[in-house]
């Protein structure tokens, strides 16, 4: 995909819109041409297409390469208060605002622009597969969210957060039926099986 008309781009993406528990985590990233070339050669793409091990490897490479990235989480309380879409857009916007001024355009994964940003934006469905900076943001957001869910697994044992990351699996629903919701479950989400 030719991105030259947009100048240097920042990519923004999120992880965790669908789970019943935990935060939604967003990230924004900017890649230099050399960083982009190396990360693409290592398999950088949409985090959903990567194994957890590969995501961790790419994230560690991003740190070693000193990729400019920032992240922001939206808590379950914020999700319940704003709704998941607005909370996701808010978190992506906050991560972009935290970046140093080293980009011309923000490529947002999805169909909605980020509200309240003074930067030029291009909402682009599947940007995390098409734009390397958005793929890097996708990897950062997913790795960070998974790490949060691992911590929550230790704080709230019995739900299996480490295994399902808060997504509505049968095992997660069964744990909710037995234990009731934890403080990190999203009250606005329906967790009972249909």
Buried (B, 14 or more C-beta within 10 A) or exposed (E): EEBEEBEBBBBBBBBBEEBBBBBBBBBBBBBBEEBBEBBBEEEBBBBEEBEEEBBBBBBEBBEEBEBBBBBBBBBBBBBBEBEBEBBBBBBBBBBBBEBEEEBEBBBBBBEEBBEEBEBEBBBBEEBBBBBBBBBBBBBBBBBBBBEBBEEBBEEBEEBBBBEBBBBBBEEBBEBBEEEEBBEBBBEEBEBEEE
